[in-house]
């Protein structure tokens, strides 16, 4: 096992930078996001929009850059055109001569003519590419979670514990983890002694009833150990070729596998992290941003989230009559939007949306290029990109009426509307 020896403490910036420069990040971005239903019918989940101008993939990529990790591979598979185009447009400014890059690693039947069969297999099929970069550590990241994290301390903890593998963890309510997240059990030193992949009834943390320790899907491996384990998994016949289901449970008893708590490094309080894997959680996470002091600070110049978007004119609000006033209250409105004699309240509008006179949009997430006609009422809804809402439409006030029109209504009463549901067969891949 290789450990970097350095006389300086782990808090020293130079020590951290040596670790990050020795790391290759692999972002797993091939997920379908089936629990988002029609919202991911034509795009991979990591390509899903978030926060007015970003996509989910921007968060792990920005975290890498802000952490000093500038060698990154993005592993794609499911309906990846939208994602790949975003990466090409927005993340192709690196300098290969300085050993920095974002490489796209699509499923290309590199081994035995197979597509990626699981997360471990996705890494296995790219071992030849990983070897060309000769990293000391491989940082494996989920490509579809919303959070801001410095990966430097994570790498430092892994190195100082002489770990073979480290898993980044977060405390979540048991009901949120049940059937959704990998749940971890640790001893008093932080060493992992149990791992259950999406258990229906997770075990609580001792002394914290109702709270469990869940995996964020972010891992650090010593490179040689990673090679050994994914090759071993590939040679096995009884496996789903998945880190959570197969690799992690098989190694915790025989190797040094540790948990790393994701929390605020100064206050030690729980850090912000969201898995927007359902329509309700997607709507809720976006709605959190329009509050006065959201937990996720999108205006933080110390930790910017980088993205790509079309150049648009400033948002425009027109008409100022008593019954026809263009206004937005407690809302976020992106560039290129025109609020023409309409009222927007408690909502998030992505780029280039148009809302016409006498319409009202409340508590809704409106994705790019949506046009809402006159005299519409939109409440607690998600409107997918490019949808054209005809004048006089009422959405989100009567769940049964919405369902009768072919819209999807969630358990919490959020209505999803896509172009296809409106008979606008656009087959959006953007």
Backbone torsions as a table, in degrees:
resi	resn	phi	psi	omega
1	UNK	NA	132.9	-175.2
2	UNK	-100.7	127.9	177.1
3	UNK	-125.6	131.4	177.1
4	UNK	-72.9	126.0	179.9
5	UNK	-99.2	129.7	-179.0
6	UNK	-150.1	135.9	-178.5
7	UNK	-71.7	-18.5	-177.4
8	UNK	-83.5	156.8	-179.1
9	UNK	-74.3	164.9	-178.1
10	UNK	-67.5	-17.7	178.2
11	UNK	-78.1	-15.4	-176.6
12	UNK	-70.9	132.0	-175.2
13	UNK	-61.7	-36.2	-178.4
14	UNK	-67.5	-38.1	177.3
15	UNK	-61.8	-46.3	179.4
16	UNK	-62.9	-41.8	-177.2
17	UNK	-64.8	-32.4	176.3
18	UNK	-64.7	-38.4	178.5
19	UNK	-67.8	-46.5	-177.2
20	UNK	-66.8	-36.2	178.4
21	UNK	-68.0	-22.0	-179.4
22	UNK	-91.6	8.5	-172.2
23	UNK	-112.6	139.4	168.6
24	UNK	-108.9	127.1	177.4
25	UNK	-97.8	135.6	173.7
26	UNK	-119.5	119.0	-179.2
27	UNK	-99.8	118.2	179.9
28	UNK	-81.7	106.2	-171.0
29	UNK	-126.7	32.4	-177.6
30	UNK	-102.9	9.0	-171.8
31	UNK	-70.2	144.0	-179.8
32	UNK	-81.8	-33.7	-178.1
33	UNK	66.6	49.0	-172.8
34	UNK	-62.6	-26.6	-178.9
35	UNK	-76.8	-3.7	172.9
36	UNK	-93.5	-0.3	173.7
37	UNK	52.4	-127.6	-172.8
38	UNK	-65.6	-17.0	-179.6
39	UNK	-67.3	-22.7	176.2
40	UNK	-117.4	25.5	178.8
41	UNK	-67.9	-28.7	-176.3
42	UNK	-126.3	14.4	178.2
43	UNK	-151.0	148.7	172.6
44	UNK	-67.8	151.5	-178.9
45	UNK	-56.5	-42.0	179.3
46	UNK	-62.1	-16.8	177.9
47	UNK	-88.1	-1.6	-177.4
48	UNK	-66.5	142.0	-179.4
49	UNK	-71.8	152.3	177.6
50	UNK	-157.6	139.9	168.1
51	UNK	71.7	23.1	173.4
52	UNK	95.5	-34.2	-177.6
53	UNK	-148.1	-3.6	-173.1
54	UNK	-104.5	173.2	168.4
55	UNK	-123.9	158.7	-175.2
56	UNK	-58.8	-37.5	-178.2
57	UNK	-61.0	-24.0	-178.2
58	UNK	-64.6	-26.0	-175.7
59	UNK	-72.6	-53.3	176.6
60	UNK	-64.3	-34.6	178.6
61	UNK	-66.3	-44.0	178.4
62	UNK	-65.0	-38.5	176.6
63	UNK	-59.7	-40.9	178.3
64	UNK	-61.5	-50.0	-177.3
65	UNK	-62.3	-46.2	-179.6
66	UNK	-66.0	-24.7	178.6
67	UNK	-85.8	-7.9	-178.5
68	UNK	91.2	12.1	176.8
69	UNK	-97.0	113.7	-172.5
70	UNK	-123.3	17.3	171.1
71	UNK	-120.0	109.9	-168.1
72	UNK	-137.3	133.6	170.7
73	UNK	-115.0	135.8	178.5
74	UNK	-111.9	116.0	-175.8
75	UNK	-93.4	117.4	-174.6
76	UNK	-117.0	159.2	174.3
77	UNK	-155.7	-72.9	-171.6
78	UNK	-68.6	123.3	173.5
79	UNK	33.4	65.2	-166.4
80	UNK	-93.1	1.2	-174.0
81	UNK	-58.5	-48.2	179.7
82	UNK	-59.0	-43.5	-179.7
83	UNK	-65.6	-46.6	-178.6
84	UNK	-63.2	-41.7	179.1
85	UNK	-62.3	-40.4	177.8
86	UNK	-63.4	-41.2	179.2
87	UNK	-65.3	-41.3	179.9
88	UNK	-65.7	-44.5	-178.0
89	UNK	-71.0	-40.8	-169.7
90	UNK	-105.4	-14.0	-172.5
91	UNK	-131.4	32.9	-178.5
92	UNK	-112.9	25.2	-175.9
93	UNK	-98.2	10.4	-177.8
94	UNK	-75.8	165.2	-178.5
95	UNK	-110.6	97.6	-179.1
96	UNK	-56.9	-30.2	179.5
97	UNK	-63.5	-22.7	177.9
98	UNK	-98.6	16.4	179.6
99	UNK	59.2	46.7	174.6
100	UNK	-133.5	142.9	-174.7
101	UNK	-171.2	159.4	161.1
102	UNK	-121.2	109.1	-179.8
103	UNK	-100.8	139.4	176.2
104	UNK	-94.7	126.5	-176.5
105	UNK	-118.4	80.3	-178.5
106	UNK	-75.2	158.8	173.1
107	UNK	-65.3	118.4	-174.4
108	UNK	-137.0	24.5	176.7
109	UNK	52.3	48.3	-177.4
110	UNK	-72.2	-24.4	-177.0
111	UNK	-127.6	119.4	173.0
112	UNK	58.2	22.7	176.7
113	UNK	66.7	22.1	-177.7
114	UNK	-102.5	145.5	167.0
115	UNK	-76.1	172.0	178.2
116	UNK	-62.7	125.1	-176.9
117	UNK	-98.3	-4.8	-179.7
118	UNK	173.7	176.6	-176.3
119	UNK	-64.8	-40.7	179.1
120	UNK	-67.8	-38.0	179.1
121	UNK	-67.3	-33.5	177.7
122	UNK	-61.8	-38.2	176.4
123	UNK	-72.9	-44.0	-179.7
124	UNK	-56.0	-43.0	-176.8
125	UNK	-71.1	-8.2	178.6
126	UNK	-114.9	16.8	-178.2
127	UNK	-59.7	-36.9	-179.3
128	UNK	-64.0	-35.4	178.7
129	UNK	-72.9	-42.5	178.9
130	UNK	-59.1	-41.6	-177.8
131	UNK	-61.8	-32.0	-178.9
132	UNK	-66.1	-20.4	-178.1
133	UNK	-95.5	-6.4	176.5
134	UNK	41.7	55.3	178.4
135	UNK	-78.6	153.9	170.4
136	UNK	-79.2	-38.3	-179.1
137	UNK	-126.8	149.7	171.5
138	UNK	-119.0	121.5	178.3
139	UNK	-99.8	116.4	-178.1
140	UNK	-104.8	125.9	-171.9
141	UNK	-126.4	144.1	169.9
142	UNK	-74.2	139.5	-175.2
143	UNK	-95.8	9.7	-171.8
144	UNK	-136.6	29.1	176.6
145	UNK	-113.9	153.9	-177.8
146	UNK	-107.9	116.1	179.8
147	UNK	-173.9	163.5	173.2
148	UNK	-120.7	124.8	-174.5
149	UNK	-147.0	134.4	171.0
150	UNK	-85.6	113.7	-178.3
151	UNK	-78.4	-9.9	-179.8
152	UNK	-59.0	-53.4	177.9
153	UNK	-60.7	-31.8	176.6
154	UNK	-61.8	-47.3	177.9
155	UNK	-65.0	-38.8	-179.8
156	UNK	-64.3	-42.4	178.4
157	UNK	-61.7	-43.1	178.6
158	UNK	-60.1	-45.8	-177.2
159	UNK	-67.8	-43.7	-176.0
160	UNK	-70.3	-26.5	177.6
161	UNK	-85.8	-1.4	-176.0
162	UNK	53.1	44.2	-177.1
163	UNK	-81.1	152.7	169.5
164	UNK	-83.4	-37.8	179.8
165	UNK	-147.0	145.6	174.2
166	UNK	-130.6	144.1	-177.8
167	UNK	-120.6	128.8	178.1
168	UNK	-81.3	130.8	-172.2
169	UNK	-127.5	159.3	177.9
170	UNK	-144.3	145.5	177.4
171	UNK	-82.4	127.9	179.7
172	UNK	-137.1	156.5	174.5
173	UNK	-60.1	143.7	-178.7
174	UNK	-55.4	-41.3	-177.2
175	UNK	-66.7	-26.4	178.1
176	UNK	-76.9	-30.2	-177.8
177	UNK	-85.5	-23.9	-174.4
178	UNK	-57.2	118.6	178.5
179	UNK	71.8	3.8	-174.4
180	UNK	-122.1	-36.3	-172.4
181	UNK	-127.5	154.2	171.9
182	UNK	-72.7	134.9	-175.6
183	UNK	-114.0	135.2	-170.2
184	UNK	-115.2	143.7	171.1
185	UNK	-118.0	132.3	-178.1
186	UNK	-124.6	160.1	172.4
187	UNK	-92.0	-171.6	-174.5
188	UNK	-68.0	-16.1	179.3
189	UNK	-93.8	-4.9	-175.7
190	UNK	92.2	1.1	177.9
191	UNK	-74.3	138.3	-177.2
192	UNK	-80.5	126.5	-180.0
193	UNK	-117.3	-4.1	178.0
194	UNK	-157.4	141.5	177.8
195	UNK	-144.4	122.7	178.1
196	UNK	-119.4	122.5	-178.3
197	UNK	-83.5	109.0	176.4
198	UNK	52.3	55.8	-179.5
199	UNK	-70.0	147.5	178.6
200	UNK	-69.8	-26.7	179.6
201	UNK	-134.2	84.6	-177.5
202	UNK	-64.0	149.8	174.8
203	UNK	-80.0	138.9	177.9
204	UNK	-77.8	156.9	172.9
205	UNK	-68.8	132.4	178.2
206	UNK	-52.7	127.2	-179.4
207	UNK	86.0	-4.2	178.5
208	UNK	-130.9	74.1	-178.6
209	UNK	-60.6	137.4	179.5
210	UNK	84.5	-1.8	-179.9
211	UNK	-121.6	134.5	177.6
212	UNK	-125.7	165.4	179.6
213	UNK	-99.9	114.8	-173.6
214	UNK	-113.3	148.0	175.7
215	UNK	-77.0	137.3	174.7
216	UNK	-85.9	-3.7	-176.3
217	UNK	79.2	17.4	177.6
218	UNK	-111.8	125.6	-174.4
219	UNK	-131.1	148.9	167.0
220	UNK	-116.2	130.6	176.3
221	UNK	-121.3	142.0	158.7
222	UNK	-65.6	134.6	-167.9
223	UNK	-60.6	-46.2	-179.2
224	UNK	-61.4	-38.0	179.3
225	UNK	-66.6	-39.7	177.4
226	UNK	-61.4	-46.5	178.2
227	UNK	-54.7	-48.6	-176.6
228	UNK	-58.9	-44.1	-173.3
229	UNK	-76.7	-38.1	-179.7
230	UNK	-74.8	-29.1	174.2
231	UNK	-68.7	-41.9	177.0
232	UNK	-60.8	-42.9	178.9
233	UNK	-65.4	-40.6	-179.8
234	UNK	-63.5	-30.3	-179.9
235	UNK	-80.5	-11.5	-178.6
236	UNK	-84.2	142.7	179.9
237	UNK	-90.7	-27.8	-177.9
238	UNK	-102.8	76.0	-177.8
239	UNK	-156.4	151.9	171.9
240	UNK	-95.3	3.4	178.6
241	UNK	57.7	44.0	-175.4
242	UNK	-124.8	139.1	179.8
243	UNK	-61.7	-49.0	-175.5
244	UNK	-69.2	-41.9	-176.8
245	UNK	-77.8	-34.4	-168.3
246	UNK	-122.3	-56.6	-171.0
247	UNK	-66.7	-51.7	-175.8
248	UNK	-62.2	-49.5	178.1
249	UNK	-58.2	-28.7	-176.2
250	UNK	-79.2	-15.9	-173.8
251	UNK	-110.8	-16.8	-170.9
252	UNK	-66.0	-23.9	-179.1
253	UNK	-82.6	-18.6	-172.2
254	UNK	-119.7	-9.3	-176.4
255	UNK	-131.8	169.7	-177.6
256	UNK	-87.5	97.7	-178.5
257	UNK	-118.5	121.1	-173.6
258	UNK	-121.4	153.6	174.4
259	UNK	-94.5	143.8	174.8
260	UNK	-122.4	121.4	-176.8
261	UNK	-79.4	123.0	176.9
262	UNK	-85.7	109.0	-178.9
263	UNK	-152.0	170.6	177.0
264	UNK	-64.5	124.0	-174.4
265	UNK	-66.6	-22.5	-179.5
266	UNK	-93.3	-47.6	-175.3
267	UNK	-92.5	-18.4	-175.1
268	UNK	65.8	14.3	177.2
269	UNK	-82.1	161.9	-179.6
270	UNK	-56.7	130.0	179.9
271	UNK	-85.8	162.2	179.3
272	UNK	-74.8	131.9	175.1
273	UNK	-158.7	132.0	179.5
274	UNK	-134.0	133.0	168.9
275	UNK	-101.1	101.0	-176.2
276	UNK	-87.8	57.9	-173.3
277	UNK	-90.1	-3.7	176.2
278	UNK	-127.1	163.8	178.3
279	UNK	-62.2	-39.9	-180.0
280	UNK	-65.3	-45.3	-178.7
281	UNK	-68.7	-33.2	176.1
282	UNK	-64.2	-46.5	178.9
283	UNK	-63.7	-44.9	-177.5
284	UNK	-63.5	-43.4	-178.1
285	UNK	-65.0	-37.9	176.3
286	UNK	-69.6	-39.0	180.0
287	UNK	-65.5	-31.2	177.5
288	UNK	-59.0	-31.2	-174.7
289	UNK	-70.2	-22.9	-177.4
290	UNK	-87.2	-2.1	177.3
291	UNK	-72.2	167.0	-175.1
292	UNK	-63.1	-46.1	-179.4
293	UNK	-130.2	76.0	179.8
294	UNK	-65.3	152.4	179.2
295	UNK	-65.6	-33.9	176.1
296	UNK	-92.0	112.4	-177.7
297	UNK	-89.1	103.2	-179.9
298	UNK	-82.7	-2.3	-179.0
299	UNK	-107.6	17.5	-176.7
300	UNK	-79.4	106.1	-179.5
301	UNK	-72.8	-15.8	179.1
302	UNK	-78.5	-21.5	-178.5
303	UNK	-141.1	70.0	-174.4
304	UNK	-69.8	145.2	172.2
305	UNK	-97.7	118.8	-176.3
306	UNK	-90.2	145.4	178.4
307	UNK	-155.1	-176.2	171.2
308	UNK	-129.1	135.4	172.2
309	UNK	-147.1	154.2	177.0
310	UNK	-60.7	144.9	176.7
311	UNK	-70.2	123.0	-175.8
312	UNK	-127.6	155.8	174.0
313	UNK	-70.3	163.1	178.1
314	UNK	-60.5	155.5	174.6
315	UNK	-60.8	145.3	-173.8
316	UNK	-128.2	135.4	178.6
317	UNK	-123.7	119.0	-175.5
318	UNK	-127.9	157.0	-175.9
319	UNK	77.6	138.8	-176.9
320	UNK	-141.5	41.5	174.9
321	UNK	-90.2	163.3	-177.7
322	UNK	-59.5	-39.4	-177.1
323	UNK	-104.3	7.5	-176.1
324	UNK	-152.0	77.7	-174.6
325	UNK	-123.3	125.6	176.6
326	UNK	-79.9	113.4	-175.0
327	UNK	-152.4	155.3	175.1
328	UNK	-138.4	127.3	-177.4
329	UNK	-122.2	134.7	179.4
330	UNK	48.6	49.9	-174.2
331	UNK	-140.5	165.8	171.7
332	UNK	-118.2	126.0	-176.9
333	UNK	-124.8	121.1	-174.7
334	UNK	-86.0	170.8	-178.7
335	UNK	-61.1	148.7	178.1
336	UNK	84.1	-4.7	-180.0
337	UNK	-79.3	145.7	174.2
338	UNK	-126.3	115.4	176.5
339	UNK	-102.1	98.8	-170.6
340	UNK	-103.6	93.2	178.4
341	UNK	64.3	27.7	-179.6
342	UNK	-121.6	163.2	-178.9
343	UNK	-116.2	129.4	177.8
344	UNK	-120.2	130.3	-178.4
345	UNK	-139.9	131.7	176.3
346	UNK	57.3	37.8	-173.4
347	UNK	-131.3	167.1	180.0
348	UNK	-126.7	117.8	-179.5
349	UNK	-109.2	125.1	175.6
350	UNK	-80.9	-175.1	-169.6
351	UNK	-64.9	145.4	167.8
352	UNK	62.2	32.7	174.6
353	UNK	-85.9	147.7	178.2
354	UNK	-125.9	125.9	178.7
355	UNK	-123.2	120.6	-171.7
356	UNK	-90.0	174.0	-168.3
357	UNK	-57.7	145.8	174.1
358	UNK	68.3	9.5	177.7
359	UNK	-93.1	157.9	-179.7
360	UNK	-135.8	125.9	178.5
361	UNK	-117.2	122.5	-175.0
362	UNK	-130.2	133.5	172.5
363	UNK	49.7	48.2	-174.5
364	UNK	-132.2	157.2	176.3
365	UNK	-112.3	114.8	-175.8
366	UNK	-112.1	111.6	-176.5
367	UNK	-77.3	172.3	-170.3
368	UNK	-58.5	152.7	170.1
369	UNK	63.9	22.9	176.3
370	UNK	-84.3	140.9	175.1
371	UNK	-123.2	125.3	-179.3
372	UNK	-113.5	121.3	-175.7
373	UNK	-70.3	-172.2	-178.3
374	UNK	-74.5	153.8	172.5
375	UNK	56.5	38.6	176.2
376	UNK	-101.1	153.6	171.6
377	UNK	-127.6	117.1	-179.1
378	UNK	-118.9	122.2	-175.0
379	UNK	-136.1	130.3	176.3
380	UNK	48.9	58.2	-175.5
381	UNK	-132.6	160.8	168.3
382	UNK	-119.4	118.0	179.2
383	UNK	-108.3	118.7	-173.8
384	UNK	-74.7	162.6	-173.7
385	UNK	-54.3	136.3	172.4
386	UNK	80.2	-2.2	-179.4
387	UNK	-67.2	140.9	175.2
388	UNK	-113.3	111.8	-178.2
389	UNK	-92.0	119.6	-175.5
390	UNK	-70.4	151.9	-178.4
391	UNK	-55.2	142.2	178.2
392	UNK	83.6	2.5	-178.6
393	UNK	-72.1	144.0	174.2
394	UNK	-123.1	118.9	-176.7
395	UNK	-129.8	132.5	174.4
396	UNK	93.5	6.4	178.7
397	UNK	-105.1	-24.3	-178.9
398	UNK	-136.8	104.6	-174.7
399	UNK	-60.6	-41.3	-178.4
400	UNK	-66.6	-39.0	177.7
401	UNK	-65.7	-38.2	177.6
402	UNK	-63.8	-44.6	179.4
403	UNK	-63.4	-38.0	-179.7
404	UNK	-64.1	-26.5	178.3
405	UNK	-85.7	-1.3	178.7
406	UNK	94.3	7.4	177.5
407	UNK	-81.7	158.5	176.6
408	UNK	-99.0	129.8	178.6
409	UNK	-117.6	125.6	-176.4
410	UNK	-80.1	174.1	178.0
411	UNK	-61.3	-30.7	-179.8
412	UNK	-92.1	8.0	173.5
413	UNK	85.6	19.9	176.4
414	UNK	-90.8	131.6	-178.0
415	UNK	-101.1	125.9	175.7
416	UNK	-100.0	130.7	176.4
417	UNK	-126.6	126.3	177.5
418	UNK	-119.9	161.8	177.2
419	UNK	-54.8	-41.1	-179.1
420	UNK	-61.4	-37.5	178.6
421	UNK	-63.8	-26.0	-179.6
422	UNK	-92.0	5.9	-177.6
423	UNK	79.7	13.0	178.6
424	UNK	-99.8	84.6	-172.0
425	UNK	-77.0	80.7	-171.9
426	UNK	-96.1	-17.8	-177.8
427	UNK	47.0	55.7	-177.2
428	UNK	-65.4	133.0	172.0
429	UNK	-117.3	11.4	-175.5
430	UNK	-91.4	NA	NA
